């Protein structure tokens, strides 16, 4: 009789303990998966916020520069702010769609 044969005929208590251990491992893995999803979502949210601010800043900066060059203060800058906001919003939607596709496994490769 080998050592593996003895384990196969282990007592019911050991089998219950093994089942509980497996269930605990599965619960711990589920917690880790949920934590990873939360961290990924937080990073995605920060990315979207930074993209929005960057687009708004670029639109405002270009509008300010154009106003300074043309002497039309503040009209082109106001237009630049709206264009920057629209661009940032468009980029945010694209990023959210990519994150959603990656999460649900429908990402085009």
PyMOL commands that set and color helices and strands:
alter all, ss='L'
color gray80, all
select helices_A, chain A and resi 3-8+12-70+75-104
alter helices_A, ss='H'
color red, helices_A
deselect
rebuild
show_as cartoon
